[in-house]
């Protein structure tokens, strides 16, 4: 988790994106709110406030990274010739390191990185 969320009852959309981790944008959070997969409400200023309890629920559902035990929030897909591929689910930091290592190997066509928390 990138931020301590034991304080307030709700946070802004941008703070929620930061809490959910690297690769998650405020637009991803808005999309989740509109889909109903993230609980939020509009305050008196007509600004969205995301419930911290729901952010904690989402982060609890995330498994631990095999390399470092941080929340595994990023999926890496390494594509080879002839439709072969390898997939990893790691924390953002380990994912970037792994993607960098695979991108330098011979025979790799593409390395794709996707956030598991920030889908649109």
Secondary structure, DSSP 4 states (H G I P E B T S, - for coil): --S--SS-SEEEHHHHHHHH-TT--HHHHHHHHHHTSS-EEE-TTS-EEEEHHHHHHHHHHSPBPTTT-SB--EEEEEEEGGG-EEEEEE-HHHHHHHHHHHHTSTTEEEEEEEESS---
